[in-house]
Amino acid sequence: MSDNSFFPLEIKIEILSRLRINHAVRTSALARSWRHLWTHLPCLDLSSDQDPLGNPRNDPTDTVPSSWIQHVHRLASSLRGPLRVFQLFFSEPHDDQSVLQSLLDLLLQKGGLQTLSLYFFNDPGKIHLPLFHSLKVLRLTGCHAALPIGFRGFLCLETLELYGVKISNDDLNLLLRTSNNLTSLVISNCGALENPLSVNLSLPLLRQLEFENEGFFENLSVVSSPCLEHAVIRLMDADCCSQNLAWMMLRLVTSVAMVSSLKLGFDVLKCLSLVALPFNFTIPQLRFLKFSLDVDTIDNTMARSVYDAFLWLLRSMPILEELEIELDSIEYHDQADRLAILMKELPIERHDGFACLERTVTSVTINMSSLDVITSIAWIQFFLLNAEGLELLKIGYFHGGDMPSFIEELQKVEVTSSDAKVIFFNRFTHQITNLCMND
């Protein structure tokens, strides 16, 4: 076989970097110039359900054996150059935290690490994050993280994603306070072992924020992030009827008033409905809003207040262009009844004082499980009647139900916009049905 030695080293390494580690090692048999070339690889992406070379493990057990982590350590040690990317996925619990810590220290010694991604099925115990000077991306899932003594910050860090991470309040605030180059931040279901977490964000370059609270935060608000454009706020298994949580969510929503895109997950609207909402609040640059309703959590007594929170949101967005509503699947009759009660609280009449409905809203999407006149027609009627510049109303569904009856009801609705069209979109088959409301 030809030696192919005329390929520059950089090209050969680029070829190898696109292969899984086991295939990269086998290239040593291609020719003399490829021998041991894999040791120059700048990336490692390993999973505990495979051996360190990427082959299926021959000793599947309920836990990752310490020998596996030791093999990973030896594999990383054999690489000659610095590692730019290191990703480790533990699909089972493991039993040797000291070797894992040693592995992280080895990555620090090699230098040049830019992306570190660690996923743990079970908490491996406290991991002390070394001070990686070149780190740009840090993703941690399912672990207990701690910062080293004298931590001065990941000065190059641009993306930070924490999923189910236990971290002290002091360490989390120190990590965020010293990461002034962050442009993307995800904090999902994180918590402390002792007191609830409290964070005030001041990140000058932050552009994207995603926050999911499982009840372990008592405060998260954006104090100063002038570049923030996109925010996603969700609740997960939290007590949505808690007044303290409701006030926290209100502080967070009102602190991201600089964004152009906002997504609110299930129960956020319900949470906001529990507190007095500020009358003069606006999100002046917001152009896209998505919110979701979990019908099973809305009882008869709060339907009106949820509707008022919905109107408050609309009133606060003077240049909103696109709106998307996600209705949780209706599986039981009592849930359908609850949603029907909520829909009856929507007065299907003309509303004044909504700048976005009068001038800027052109697209509305309403997603549901199945086409059901009782549970969804009021939302559609509301926008057809009030959105004067509406061009497209898209109804997404998985099950068609009685589409002829649904269309018949729609055609009875008074339409304010002369350009309004309705599109039915089957989210499973991608079938599209068009309906012009002014034909």
N, C-alpha and C positions, 0 to 999 in steps of 0.2 A: 504494500500500500504506500502511496506517496506520503512523504514526510509532512507536507503542508507547512514547512517551516517558514515559508514566506509570509504567513499571516502574522501581523504584529501581535504582541502579547496582549495589548488592550482588546483587540478583536476576539482573540481566543477566550479571554476571561468573560467578555460580554456574552459569547455563545454559551459558555458554561453557566453563567448566572441565570440563564433562562431554563435550565434543567433542574430537576430535583437532585438532591445531593447524591443519591445512590447512582443515578445515571451519570452525574458529573465525575464521580470517582472512576467509573468504568471507562471513561475516555482515555485513561492512562494506557490502555491497550491499543489505541489507535496508531500511535507513532511515538518515536522517541521524544519529539519536541512537546508532546502532550503529557508525558509522564510526570506525575505529581503536580501537574498544572492546577488541579482542583484545589490545592492548598493555598492558592491565591484568591479563592472565592471571597467576595466582600459581603455575602449574604448567607444566613442560615435560617431556614424555616422548618422547625421540627415539631412532631406530634408524638405524644407518649403512646399512642396505639401502634406505633411503628418503631423499629429499631433505629438507632441514631443515623443510619444510612438510608432511611426512608423505606425499608422493607417491612412487611407485616411482622409484628413481634411473635416469636414462637412460644412465649411464656405468658399468655394473657392471664392476668390476675385481677383481683379487685383493687389493688393498689399498684402504683408504679414502683418497681424495685429500685433500691438505691444504686444497683449496678447500672441501670439505664441512665441515671443522671450522671454517674461517674463516666460512662461512655461518652455522653454529650460533652462533658468537661474535657475529656481527652481529645475529642474531635475538634472542639474549639481551640484547644491548645496547639493542635497540629497545623492550624491555618497560619500562614506566614505573615500575612499582612493584616492591617486593621479591619475589623468588621464594621461595615456601614449599617447593616440591617440584621437584627437578631430577633426572631419570633419563636416563642415556645408555647406549645399548647398541651396542657395537662388534662387529658380527658378522664383520668381517674385520680383519686387522692394519692399523694406520694409521702414517703416516710423519711426523707433525708434533707431537712431544711438547711443544714450546714453546708452540704455540697452545692446546693442551689445558691447560697450566699457567696460561696467561693467562686462559682461560675460568674456571677455578676462582677465580682472583684477582678476576675480575669479579663472580662470585657473592658473594664476601666483601664487595666494595664496596657491592653492592646491599643487603646485610643481610637478616635475617629468614629465612634458609634453615633449614628444619626437617628436611627429608628429602633426603639425597644418596645416589643409587644409581648406581654405575659398573660396567659389565660390559665386560670386554675378552677378545676371542678369543685374542689374543696379548699378552704383556707389553709395554706401551708404553714401558717405562723407568720410572725413578723419578718418582713423583708426590709432591710436597710438599703435604700437606693443610693448607690455611689454617685459622686458628683461628676457626671458625664459632661465634659465641657462642650462637646460638639452636638449634643442631643437636640434634634428638631421635633421628633414625634415620640410621645410616650403614651402607650395604651396599657392599662392594667385592669384585669378582671378577676374578681373573687379572691382578693388577698388582703393582708394587713400590711400597709405600707408605712414606713417611717423614714424620716430624713436624717442624715448623719449630723453629728455635732459640728457646728461651724458652717452649716450649709449656707452658701452664698447665691444659690439659684442656678437653674439651667438657663444660661444667658442666651442661648440660641433657640430655645424651645418655641415652636410655632403651633403645635397641635398637642393638646392634652385631653385624654379620654379616660375617665375613671368610671368603671362599672362594678357596683357591688363591693367597693373598696372600703375597708375600715381604716380610718386615719384620724389622728387627734386633731382637735380644732386648731391648735397652735401650728401643727405641721401643714395642714391644708392652707391656712392663711399665709404662712411663710412661703409655701410653694407658689401660690398665686401672686403674692406681693413681689416676688423676685423674678417673675416670668413676664417681663414687660414686652416681649416680642410675640406673645400669644396672639394668634389670629382666630383659632378655633378651640372651643372649650366644651367638653361634655362631662357632666356630673350626673350619674344615674344611680339611684338607690344606694348612695354612699352614706356612711354613718360613723359615729365615734363609739368607742367602747363605753364611754362614761356620759358626759353631758352632750346635749344636742349641738349640732354644728351651726355656726353663725358666720356668714361671709358677706362682706361688702366689696364688690368688684370695682377696681380701678385699673383697667387694662387699656392703654391708649390705642393699641392696634387691633383689638378684638373685633372680629367681623361676624362670627357665628357663635351662638350660645345655645346649648341644649341642656335642659335641667329636668330631671325626673325625681320627685320626692316621694319617699316611702314613709315619711313621718319622722325622719331623723334630723331634719333641719328645723331650727326655730327662726332662721332668717337667711335669706339670700336676696340681695338687691344690687342693682348696678348703680354705683355712685358716679363713675366717670368712665365711659367707654364711647367716645364720640364717633368711632368708626363702625359701631355695631349696626348690622344690616338685617340679620336673620336671627330669630329667637324661636325656640321650641320649648314649651312648658307643659309638663305632664305630672299627673299624680298616679301613684301605684300603691294600692293596698293601704292607703292612708285614711284616717278618719275624716272624711269630707264634711262632716257635720261639726267639726271642731272650730270654734270661733278663733282660736289662736292660729290655726292653719289658714283660715279664711283671710285674716288680716295679713298674714305673711304672703299669701298668694296675691293679694291686692297690692302690697308694696312692691312685689316683684313685677307684676304686670305693668304697673304705673311707672316703674323705673326703666323700662325698656321702650320708652316713648320715642326713641330715635330710630327705630327699626322700620324697614320697608316691607318685611315679611314676618308674619307671626302665626304660629301654630299652637293651638291650645288643645290638649288631650282630654280624654274622658274625665268628667267630674270637675274640671277647672271652672266651667261656667256655673255649675251648681255651687261650688265653693264660693265664688264671687257673690252669689245671690244671697249669702248669709249676712253680709255686712253692708253698711251704708256706702254707696259708691259716690265718688266725688263728681259733682255736676259739671265742672269746667275742665275736666281732663280731656286732652286730645293726643292722638298719635299722628302728628301732622304729615309724616312722610309715608305712612303705611299704604301699600298698594295691593297686598295679598293677605287675606286672612283665612285660616282654616280652623274650625273648631268641631269637636265631637261631643255627642250626647250619649251617655249611658242611661238608657231609659229605666233600667232595673233599679237605679238608685234615686229616681225622682218619685216622691210620693205625692199624694193629692194636695197636701198643704203647701208645697213649695213650687207648684207649677207656675203660678203667677210671678213669683220672684225670679225664677229662672228666665222667664220671658222678659222681665224687666232688665235683667243683666244682659240679655241678648240685645235689647234696644239700646242700652247704655254703650255697648261695644260699637254698634253701628253709628251712634251719634258722635263717638269720639274719633272717627276716621273720615275726615273730610274729603280725601282724594282716593278712597278705596276703589279699586278697579275690578278685582277678582275675589270671589268669596266661594269657599267650599265647606259644605256641612256633611259630616259623617254621622249617620244615625245607626246606633248599635243594633245588631240583629235582634229581631223579635221572635223568640222561640216559644213563649208561653202566653196564654190568653191574658193573664193578669198584667204582663208587661205591655201588651197591646192596649189594654184598657188604660194603663197609666199614660202611655203616649197619647192616646186619644184625648184624655183629660187635658194634657199639656197643650195639644193642638187646639182644643176648644177655647183655651185661654188666649189664643192669638186672635185679636180682633181683626178680621179681614176687612180693613177699611183703609182709606188713604191716610197717610201720616205726613205731617209737615215737620220741618226742622232737621231733616236728615240730608246734609249736604251731599253725601256720597250717593244716596238714592236719587237725588234730584239731578246730579250732574255727571258722576264718574263711573258708577258701577255698570259694567258692560257684560260681565260673565258671572254666572252663578252655577255651581255644581252641587247637587244633592245626591249623596250616595246612600243606598239602603240595601237591605238583604233581598227584599222582594217588593214588587209593585203593589202597594196597598193604599187604596184611596183614603181610608180612615186615618192611617197613621202618618201620612206624608202630604196630603193634598193641601193642607193649610200653609205649610212652608212655601209651596209652589205658588199658591194664590197670593201670598204676601208679597213676593218679589215681582210677580207679573203685574200686580196692581200698583206697586210703589216705586219700582226701579224705572225711571223715565227714559233712561238711555240704554236699557237692557237689550243686548243683541243676541245673547245665547244663554239658554237655561238647559243645562245638561243633567239628565237624570240617570245615574248609574245604578245598576241592580244586578243581582245574580240569578234571581228567579223571576220570570215574567209575570206570574200571577194572571190576573184578568186584564190584559193590556187594553182590549177594546173598551171596557168599562172605565179604565183609568183615563184614556184619551177622551172619552165622552165627557167625563167630569171636567177635564182640563178645558175643553172647548166652551164650557159655560162661564169660564173665568173672564172677567173684564181685564183687558190688557192695556196698560198705559203707553208702552213703547210701541211705535209702529213697526220697528225693526225686529221685535222679539221673535225668536225661533226656539223651539224645544227639540232637543235631541235625546232619544232614549239610547243608552249604551249598555249592552250586556257585558258585564265585566268578566264573564267566563268565556263566552264565545266571540266577543268583540263585535257582535252584530249591532249595526246602527239603524235606528228608525227615526226619520225626520218628521217633524210636525211644524208647519207654519201656522202660528196662532191667528194671523190676520187674513187667512185665505177665505 
